[in-house]
Amino acid sequence: MPKPLKTMTLASAGVLALALACGPCRAADAPAKTSRYPAMAPIADYRQADEVAMARSAAPASISGEAEVMTLGARGYETAAKGKNGFVCMVQRSWASDFDDPEFWNPKERGPICFNPASVSSVLPSYLKRTEWVLAGVSKADLLARTKAAYAARTFTPPQAGAMAYMMSKAGYLNDAAGGHWHPHLMFFLPRTAPGDWGANLPGAPVLGAAAASEPVTVFFVPVANWSDGTPGAMKME
């Protein structure tokens, strides 16, 4: 079975999630795996000099050129460029992954992503809030507890109908398991559902899917032929 990007737990974000190079989500309460990244690195290691350009590379210019762009600030994401089409482009960091992911604190990760309006209102908020918590020094255990509480209180909500995002940048680094940018792809966010209902993860199927462990979300990944700049993407799925 192909190895998708790392699951965004909702924006996955995710949330989260950030993208998937590890296969289906693992249970949030599963035994922790040995990690090369046991703790958060200095915040400077997560900074990105050309963040606006990298964020816009997530989608074709016809979309990202009119999108709002958000970049990582001192306390959370900030608007670096206002948009006109309702899309929001940004570069997600490793904490968009699920909480038991061994690369949760990998400072090399950069996930350029461009959310459509439905995902801006229903998927993006949880990642933005998680980032605020991370930059405030909240522990991973407390991040998980706060996330569960936010869903219980309906402060965080499942994805709206039509929620999706573009991840078509060849400039990103999705995680060590992917070895870099993986494949250009689209992401579709649904309230938790069985990936098999989409035919996902079956031999020869062009759709990959995984249910988030800590959020009521299933993310589907559909590889596409080209990167956002129009150049061919490697479509061989290993």
N, C-alpha and C positions, 0 to 999 in steps of 0.2 A: 504494500500500500504506500502511496506517496507520503512524504513527510511535509504537511503544510506548515504554515507559519505558526507561531505560538498563539494560542487562543487568547483573544482579548476577552477579559471577563465581562466587559460590557461594551466598552467602546472598542473595547474593546474593545483602551483602552483600552477593549477592553478592552467597555470598558474595558473590557478591559481590555484585556485582554489587551495585545499589541499586535500581534499577528501570530502565527502558529508555526513552529518548526519542531514540534514535538508530538504531533498526533493528537488524539482525543484528550480532552481535559481530564486531569486526575482529580480525585475527590479531595476537597479542601482539608479533610481530616486525616488523609493518608499519612503514613510515616514520612518524615522529611527526608529528601534525598541529599546525598553529599553534594555540596555546591562549591564552585570556585568563587562564588560571590556571596558569602554568608551575611554580609552587612552592607549597608549603604556606603558608597564611596563618597569622597568629598564632593560637594555640589558642583564645584568647578569642573569635575570630570564629566558631568552631564551637560555642560554648556555646548552650544553649537554656534560657530561664528557666522555661517551663511544660512541661518535657520529659515529666513523668509523664502529664499530661493529653493531650499530643500523642501519646504512645505508645499510650495506651488508645484513641485515636480511630481506630486502624488497623482495628479490628474492631467488630462490634456489641457492645453492653454485656454481652449474655448470654455472650460469650466473653471479652472483655477485662476485664470486671469481676472475673473469677476468675483472671486470668492474673498471672504474675510480671511485674514491670516493671523493666527495667534502664535506667539512665541513664549518660551519659558522665561518667566521673570523671577524676582526674588521671593515672592510669596505664592506664585501660581502662574497660570498662563495669562498673558496680556494681549490685547489687540494691537498688532503691529501695522495692519493695513485694513481699512474698512472695505466691505464687499457690497455687491449689488444683486447677487443671484440667490442668496440664502444659504450657500455652501460655506463651510468653514474648513480651511486647510491648516494643518499643524504637523509637528514632528512629535510623535509619542515616544516616551522613554520606557525603560524596562518595567516600571511598576504598573504598566497597563496589563501585564501578564496576570495569570491567576496566582494565588498566594503561595501555592506549593511548587511553583516553577523554580527550578534550580538557578535560573538566570534572572530572577526577580530584581536583583540589584546590579545587573550587568551594565556598567557605565558606557560600554561601546554601543549599546543598542540605540538605533534611530529608526523610527517607523513613520515615514512620511505618509499621511492619510488625509483624505478630503471627504468630509461628511456631507451628505445631502441634507436638505432642510428637515426631513422627518427624523433623521438620526441626530441632527443638531439639537433638536428639542427633547429627544428621549434617550439617546445613547451617550452623547457627549457630556452631559452634566455630571454623571458619576465619575468620569475620568478627571474632569476639572477639579471636582471636590477632592478626589483622592490625591491629586497632585498638591493641593493646598495642605492636606494633612501630612503628606510626605515632607514637604518643605518646612513644615512646622515641627518636624522631628517625631511624629507619631510612629510608634513601633509597628512592625508588621502584624503582630497579634491584635493590636488595637485597631489597625486599619481594617482587618477582617471583621472585628466586632462592630465597628462603626458602619461598615457596609451592610452587614446583616440587619442592623437596627434601622438603617435608612430605608431598606426595602420593606421591613415590617411596618414602618411608619408611613410608607408610600411617599417618602421624600424622593427616593429614587423609584423610577417606574420602568416596566418592561418596554421594549422597543415599540414604537408606533408602526402601523402598517406602512410599508414602503421604505422603511429605514435601510439605508445602504451606504457604502463608502467606496472610494477608489483608493487602491494601493498599487499604483502603476509606476512607481519611481525606481530607477536603477541606482539611485544615489544612497539608498538606505542601507542599514545593517540591522536585520531583524532579530538575529541572535546567533550564537555560535553554532547551534545545531543546524541552522539553515546555511551557515557559511557565508552569510552576506544578505543579499536582497531577495533570495528565493526566486519566485516568478511574478510577473505583473498579474494582478488579479483584482476582482471585485469582491466586496464583502456584503452579505445580506444578513441583517439582524432580525431575529424573530423571538417572540416569547418562547420559553422552553418547549421544544417539540422534538420528536424523534428524527435524527438525521436521515434515517431510512425512508421517511415519508417523501424525501426529495430524491431518493436513490443515491444519496451521498455515500461516499467511501466504498462503493462496490467496484469490483474489477472493471476497468474500462470506463467508469463513470467520470464525467468532467466536473463533478461537483464534490467538494470536500466539506465535511461538517463536523462540529463538535459542540457539545453542550457545556456551558460554563459551570464550574463547580460551586462557586460562591454567589452567583447571580442567576436570576430566572431568565436566562438568555441562551439561545442557540445561534451560533454563527456559521454561515455557509460561505465557502470560498470558491469562486469560479475563476480559474486561470484564463487569461486572455492572450492574444497573439503578440501584441506590441507593448512596448513601454510607452510612457506618456509622451515622449518626444517622437513617437512614430517608428522608432527602430525596432526590429524583431526581437522578441523575448525568446529565451530558450524554453521550448514547450515540452521537452522530454521530462516526464515525471518519473523520478527514481524511487 
